[in-house]
């Protein structure tokens, strides 16, 4: 296989894209390079799509967390998301200013603010999730469903076995 033709890899048909890394580079270096390149591409696409909705990636993450744990406190959300409380409060403030989330006092504990989606927030999140799904399908378009499942399993294995938390 060369760097500019079609070939097969473990029985998979691959359209190879010219790459700045030499074909003789170690396979682990090529894999890491390709992961970084694909990751950067997806990150840019994701950011652009969120910007089209007036959101930043962090907003999307917070909206999802709120939707999955409606009524959680700001502290609970921060813990689940692994975010610094001050950064989370800023994002919630921004989302509240856009009318997408609301803070509600917990009647049982007036010191606790529960965070929930507004109707506009739920609608925005549905649109954002659709855009993310479409973007992922675009990115992974060259793969069939079985290949995507294999890719997910392999990436999950890398994530589980790696020291990724510190980054």
PyMOL commands that set and color helices and strands:
alter all, ss='L'
color gray80, all
select helices_A, chain A and resi 27-52+57-68+74-81+85-97+119-139+145-161
alter helices_A, ss='H'
color red, helices_A
select strands_A, chain A and resi 6-9+12-15+101-106+109-117
alter strands_A, ss='S'
color yellow, strands_A
deselect
rebuild
show_as cartoon
